Amino acid sequence: MQLFLERLLYFWAAITVIGLLLVVLVWAISTVIYVAFISLFVAIVATAFYHFYWVKKDD
């Protein structure tokens, strides 16, 4: 019985660690994608402002 409980504990710990690693990986990827889309939006707005307003300010 003790051997069974020991193996149960090992399997539970291994599955928990794998699950936590997967959650951290998904969280990291989604955070990177979120930041990338916000950066893209800011870059589009800044480029449009520079192209349509700032360059033609002297004319």
C-alpha positions in Angstrom: 0.0 0.0 0.0 2.8 2.4 0.8 4.4 1.8 -2.6 1.1 2.6 -4.3 0.7 5.8 -2.4 4.3 6.8 -3.1 3.8 6.2 -6.9 0.5 8.1 -6.7 2.3 11.1 -5.1 5.0 11.0 -7.8 2.5 10.8 -10.7 0.4 13.6 -9.1 3.5 15.8 -8.7 4.6 15.1 -12.3 1.2 15.8 -13.8 0.9 19.0 -11.7 4.3 20.3 -12.8 3.5 19.6 -16.5 0.1 21.3 -16.1 1.7 24.4 -14.5 4.3 24.6 -17.2 1.6 24.4 -19.9 -0.4 27.2 -18.2 2.7 29.4 -17.9 3.6 28.8 -21.6 0.0 29.7 -22.7 0.0 32.7 -20.5 3.4 33.9 -21.8 2.4 33.4 -25.4 -0.9 35.2 -25.0 0.8 38.1 -23.2 3.4 38.5 -25.9 0.7 38.5 -28.6 -1.4 41.0 -26.6 1.6 43.4 -26.2 2.5 42.9 -29.9 -1.0 43.9 -31.1 -1.0 47.0 -28.8 2.4 48.0 -30.1 1.2 47.5 -33.7 -1.8 49.8 -33.1 0.4 52.4 -31.5 2.9 52.2 -34.4 0.1 52.6 -37.0 -1.3 55.7 -35.1 2.2 57.2 -34.8 3.0 56.6 -38.5 -0.3 58.0 -39.7 0.2 61.1 -37.5 3.7 61.6 -38.8 2.8 60.9 -42.4 -0.3 62.9 -42.7 0.3 65.8 -40.2 3.9 66.3 -39.0 5.6 66.1 -42.4 3.2 68.5 -44.0 3.2 70.9 -41.1 5.9 73.1 -42.9 3.9 73.4 -46.1 
